[in-house]
Amino acid sequence: MTDPARLSLNLITADHWGLPEAVERCAAAGIAYVAPWRHQLDGDSARVIREAGLAVSSLCRGGFFTAPGADDDNRRAVEEAAELGAPVLVLVCGPPPTRDLAAARATIAAGIERLLPFAADHGVRLGIEPLHPMMIGERSAIVTLGEALELARRFAAPERVGVVVDAYHVFWDPRLEQELAAATGLVAGHHVCDWLVPTTDLLAGRGLMGDGIIDLAALDRLVVNTGYNGPVEVEVINPALAIVPPDELLADIQARFARIA
């Protein structure tokens, strides 16, 4: 069974609670890690998390390198991650602004290269998260794990830049096993949820583990074999979770997480 000590609640799963309530409830439930999103932060967030005795597994998100002002925003994201004690800043790399996908990918690579020294100075590792191809037009031109790994390898600094393996975005890939077999030392994070059938919303129609078609246990084994033994974030974006009583939701997440084996 998956070590329950590795469970991190990605706070977008309970975005309706707000960060202080989510932190309090996670601490009471014995969940050791949380992963905030930047829009949930205020000037007191680091203290709230620290005083609850929790650690931060990552901060989401930086990236969007194809947008105006990306460099300044990404430096702020690095500073926010460092203040929280987040070891990883998750990068959602940004969509192509034109039909030129190659140019978009080159812009992303150049943006990461510019950000890398600043992130290293702040002790923050960059985690490139490939997104499902359905999201290329709105969120990221990096749509396969292979692309993300190739990009990370360009910098020859796996301790400074790696990839985030999100089950929702990569489970479909026929090369997943081969890519992860060659990814030793390059995994910076692992996110889990499930792919529901039918999927009614491509962004916010994700399911709790066990309710869909992803073999999460097999994926977890592949990730562990890369040498990654850090926190595993439960990231379920679905507004239907807002009607579930909080204690019931956390208990259900913990039980489902323990069955990933």
C-alpha positions as CSV (number, residue, x, y, z in Angstrom):
1,M,0.0,0.0,0.0
2,T,1.1,3.6,-0.6
3,D,2.8,5.1,2.4
4,P,0.2,7.5,3.8
5,A,3.0,9.8,5.0
6,R,3.5,10.7,1.3
7,L,0.0,12.1,0.8
8,S,-0.2,15.8,0.0
9,L,-3.4,17.6,-0.6
10,N,-3.2,19.9,-3.6
11,L,-5.3,22.7,-2.3
12,I,-7.2,23.3,-5.6
13,T,-9.0,20.1,-4.6
14,A,-10.6,22.1,-1.8
15,D,-10.3,25.6,-3.2
16,H,-13.8,26.4,-1.8
17,W,-12.4,26.1,1.8
18,G,-9.7,28.7,1.6
19,L,-6.1,28.1,2.6
20,P,-6.4,28.6,6.4
21,E,-9.4,26.2,6.7
22,A,-7.7,23.6,4.4
23,V,-4.5,23.7,6.4
24,E,-6.4,23.3,9.7
25,R,-8.4,20.4,8.4
26,C,-5.3,18.7,6.9
27,A,-3.4,19.0,10.1
28,A,-6.3,17.5,12.1
29,A,-6.6,14.6,9.6
30,G,-2.9,13.8,9.9
31,I,-2.0,14.9,6.3
32,A,1.6,16.1,6.4
33,Y,1.8,18.1,3.2
34,V,-0.2,20.7,1.3
35,A,0.3,22.2,-2.2
36,P,-1.2,25.7,-2.5
37,W,-2.0,27.6,-5.6
38,R,-0.8,31.1,-5.9
39,H,-4.2,32.7,-5.9
40,Q,-4.8,31.2,-2.5
41,L,-1.9,32.9,-0.9
42,D,-1.8,36.0,1.2
43,G,0.9,37.6,3.4
44,D,0.1,35.2,6.2
45,S,0.1,31.9,4.4
46,A,3.6,30.8,5.2
47,R,3.0,31.3,8.9
48,V,-0.3,29.6,8.9
49,I,1.2,26.5,7.2
50,R,4.3,26.5,9.4
51,E,2.4,26.8,12.7
52,A,0.1,24.0,11.7
53,G,3.1,21.7,11.5
54,L,2.7,21.1,7.8
55,A,5.2,21.1,4.9
56,V,4.6,22.4,1.4
57,S,5.2,19.9,-1.4
58,S,5.0,22.4,-4.3
59,L,3.5,25.7,-5.4
60,C,1.4,26.0,-8.5
61,R,1.9,27.7,-10.8
62,G,4.6,29.5,-12.7
63,G,5.1,29.3,-16.4
64,F,3.0,30.8,-19.2
65,F,6.2,31.8,-20.8
66,T,4.4,32.8,-24.0
67,A,2.5,35.6,-22.3
68,P,3.6,39.2,-21.9
69,G,5.3,39.9,-18.6
70,A,6.0,36.2,-17.9
71,D,9.6,36.8,-16.6
72,D,8.5,39.2,-13.9
73,D,5.6,37.0,-12.9
74,N,7.7,33.9,-12.7
75,R,10.3,35.6,-10.5
76,R,7.5,36.6,-8.2
77,A,6.3,32.9,-8.2
78,V,9.8,31.8,-7.3
79,E,9.9,34.2,-4.4
80,E,6.5,33.0,-3.2
81,A,7.7,29.4,-3.4
82,A,10.8,30.2,-1.4
83,E,8.8,32.1,1.3
84,L,6.5,29.0,1.7
85,G,9.4,26.6,1.8
86,A,8.1,24.9,-1.3
87,P,10.9,22.9,-2.9
88,V,9.2,22.9,-6.4
89,L,7.5,25.5,-8.5
90,V,5.2,23.8,-11.0
91,L,5.4,25.2,-14.5
92,V,2.4,25.2,-16.7
93,C,4.3,26.4,-19.7
94,G,1.8,28.4,-21.7
95,P,-0.1,28.1,-25.0
96,P,1.0,29.0,-28.5
97,P,0.0,32.6,-29.2
98,T,0.0,31.8,-32.9
99,R,-0.1,28.7,-35.1
100,D,3.7,28.4,-34.9
101,L,4.1,25.6,-32.3
102,A,7.8,25.4,-32.8
103,A,8.2,29.1,-31.9
104,A,6.1,28.7,-28.8
105,R,8.2,25.8,-27.6
106,A,11.4,27.8,-28.3
107,T,9.9,30.7,-26.3
108,I,9.2,28.3,-23.4
109,A,12.7,26.8,-23.4
110,A,14.2,30.3,-23.4
111,G,12.0,31.4,-20.6
112,I,13.0,28.5,-18.4
113,E,16.6,29.2,-19.2
114,R,16.3,32.8,-18.0
115,L,14.4,31.7,-14.9
116,L,16.7,28.9,-13.8
117,P,19.5,30.9,-12.2
118,F,17.0,33.0,-10.2
119,A,15.2,29.9,-9.0
120,A,18.5,28.2,-8.1
121,D,19.5,31.2,-6.0
122,H,16.2,30.9,-4.1
123,G,16.6,27.1,-3.6
124,V,13.5,26.3,-5.7
125,R,13.5,23.5,-8.3
126,L,11.5,24.1,-11.4
127,G,9.0,21.3,-12.3
128,I,7.9,21.2,-16.0
129,E,4.4,19.8,-16.1
130,P,3.3,18.4,-19.4
131,L,-0.5,18.8,-19.9
132,H,-2.9,16.7,-21.9
133,P,-2.9,17.6,-25.6
134,M,-6.5,18.8,-25.3
135,M,-5.2,21.8,-23.3
136,I,-2.7,23.0,-25.9
137,G,-4.8,26.0,-27.0
138,E,-5.3,27.4,-23.5
139,R,-2.6,26.3,-21.2
140,S,0.5,24.5,-22.6
141,A,2.4,23.8,-25.8
142,I,4.3,21.0,-23.8
143,V,1.9,18.1,-24.1
144,T,3.8,14.9,-23.7
145,L,6.1,13.6,-20.9
146,G,8.7,13.0,-23.6
147,E,8.7,16.7,-24.5
148,A,9.0,17.7,-20.9
149,L,11.8,15.3,-20.2
150,E,13.7,16.4,-23.3
151,L,13.3,20.0,-22.2
152,A,14.5,19.3,-18.7
153,R,17.5,17.5,-19.9
154,R,18.7,20.5,-22.0
155,F,19.8,22.2,-18.8
156,A,21.9,19.2,-17.5
157,A,20.9,20.2,-14.0
158,P,18.3,17.7,-12.7
159,E,18.5,19.0,-9.2
160,R,17.4,22.4,-10.5
161,V,14.8,21.4,-13.1
162,G,12.7,18.3,-13.6
163,V,9.2,17.2,-14.6
164,V,5.9,16.8,-12.8
165,V,4.1,13.6,-13.6
166,D,0.4,14.2,-13.4
167,A,-1.7,11.1,-13.9
168,Y,-4.6,13.1,-15.5
169,H,-2.3,14.5,-18.2
170,V,0.1,11.6,-19.0
171,F,-1.8,8.3,-18.4
172,W,-2.9,7.9,-22.1
173,D,0.6,8.1,-23.5
174,P,1.7,4.8,-25.2
175,R,5.4,5.8,-24.5
176,L,4.8,6.4,-20.8
177,E,6.6,3.3,-19.5
178,Q,9.6,3.9,-21.8
179,E,9.8,7.6,-20.9
180,L,9.7,7.0,-17.2
181,A,12.2,4.2,-17.4
182,A,14.7,6.7,-18.7
183,A,13.7,9.5,-16.2
184,T,15.9,8.6,-13.2
185,G,16.4,11.6,-11.1
186,L,14.2,13.9,-13.2
187,V,10.8,13.5,-11.5
188,A,10.1,16.6,-9.3
189,G,6.5,15.8,-8.4
190,H,3.7,13.3,-8.9
191,H,0.0,14.2,-9.0
192,V,-2.9,11.8,-8.9
193,C,-6.6,11.9,-9.7
194,D,-8.7,9.8,-12.1
195,W,-10.2,10.2,-15.6
196,L,-13.9,9.8,-15.5
197,V,-16.1,8.3,-18.2
198,P,-17.8,10.4,-19.4
199,T,-15.6,13.4,-18.8
200,T,-18.0,16.3,-18.7
201,D,-15.5,19.1,-18.3
202,L,-11.9,18.8,-19.6
203,L,-10.4,21.0,-16.9
204,A,-12.7,20.5,-14.0
205,G,-14.2,17.1,-14.6
206,R,-11.6,15.0,-12.8
207,G,-12.4,12.1,-10.5
208,L,-11.2,10.8,-7.1
209,M,-8.8,7.9,-7.4
210,G,-10.6,4.7,-8.2
211,D,-13.6,6.3,-10.0
212,G,-12.1,6.3,-13.5
213,I,-9.9,4.4,-15.9
214,I,-6.3,5.3,-14.9
215,D,-4.2,2.5,-13.5
216,L,-2.8,4.7,-10.7
217,A,-1.0,1.8,-9.0
218,A,1.0,1.0,-12.2
219,L,1.9,4.6,-12.7
220,D,3.0,5.0,-9.1
221,R,5.3,2.0,-9.5
222,L,6.9,3.6,-12.6
223,V,7.4,6.9,-10.9
224,V,8.9,5.2,-7.8
225,N,11.3,3.4,-10.1
226,T,12.7,6.7,-11.3
227,G,14.0,7.3,-7.7
228,Y,11.2,9.7,-6.7
229,N,10.0,9.0,-3.2
230,G,8.6,12.5,-2.3
231,P,5.1,13.6,-1.7
232,V,2.3,12.5,-3.9
233,E,-0.3,15.3,-4.5
234,V,-4.0,14.5,-4.7
235,E,-5.2,17.1,-7.2
236,V,-8.8,16.7,-8.1
237,I,-10.3,19.7,-9.9
238,N,-14.1,19.2,-9.7
239,P,-16.6,21.6,-8.3
240,A,-18.8,18.6,-7.2
241,L,-16.4,18.1,-4.3
242,A,-17.7,21.3,-2.7
243,I,-20.9,19.6,-1.6
244,V,-19.0,16.8,0.2
245,P,-18.7,17.4,4.0
246,P,-15.0,18.3,4.6
247,D,-14.2,15.5,7.1
248,E,-15.8,13.0,4.9
249,L,-13.9,14.2,1.8
250,L,-10.5,14.0,3.6
251,A,-11.2,10.6,5.0
252,D,-12.2,9.3,1.5
253,I,-9.1,10.8,-0.1
254,Q,-6.9,9.1,2.6
255,A,-8.6,5.8,2.1
256,R,-8.4,5.9,-1.7
257,F,-4.8,7.1,-1.5
258,A,-3.9,4.1,0.6
259,R,-5.3,1.7,-2.0
260,I,-2.8,2.9,-4.7
261,A,-0.4,0.0,-4.5
